[in-house]
Amino acid sequence: MSIKVQIAIFAQSRNLSEEILKKIIKLRKKLNIFLVVSDNEFRKKLIQNKFRNFVWLKNNKNNSSKIINILEKYDSKILYAFSLQHRWIVSQKVIEKFKLFINFHYGDLPLYRGHNPVIHSILNNEKYILGTVHSIDEKLDNGLIIGKVKVKNYKITSKDAERKLTIKFAEYFKNLIIRLTKKHKLILKKIN
């Protein structure tokens, strides 16, 4: 038996949100977007693709109190959130309103936290450049690891590596939604 996954999207209009939007369009029967915290450009793209029944908050500032007020109306046991290069650190009070709040980090956690992890992987001659799918907690680039994606670090620019990781993240998102619709349990690993 499959269910519709109830999701909130915290996004900035960038490559990751573009690629994941392509997957969202294909998965429209498997998910329900009830909340979007984004810039106006991302909101317009959702509306252009016939997604209209969501509450939207502009992410020009950290709207934690408004987000919490909206989430009070929902059962947190069935809500999932996805951060797609969202520009603000999400507060613990917001995180607690979701069963799982998922982020796509362009680096191998815990090794490469913070900004420019792809460049650090290239400069350190890592065999692979990894991206980490993880749950968000109150600390930056922390939480539980859901999975990793990788691209070979061979004569690649940081821009090309990020583009390839973005495509792999979007595919991972699609597979995650499918697993959640089938009520498959996610295995979460602690970041050491």
Buried (B, 14 or more C-beta within 10 A) or exposed (E): EEEBBBBBBBBBBBBBBBBBBBBBEEBEEBBBBBBBBBBEEBBEBBEEEEBEEBBBBEBEEBBBEBBBEBBEEBEEEEBBBBBBBBBBEBBEEBBEBBBBBBBBBBBBBBBBBEEEBBBBBBEEEBEBBBBBBBBBBEEEBBBBBBBBBBBEBEEBEBEEBBBBBBBBBBBBBBEBBBEBBEEEEBEBEEBE
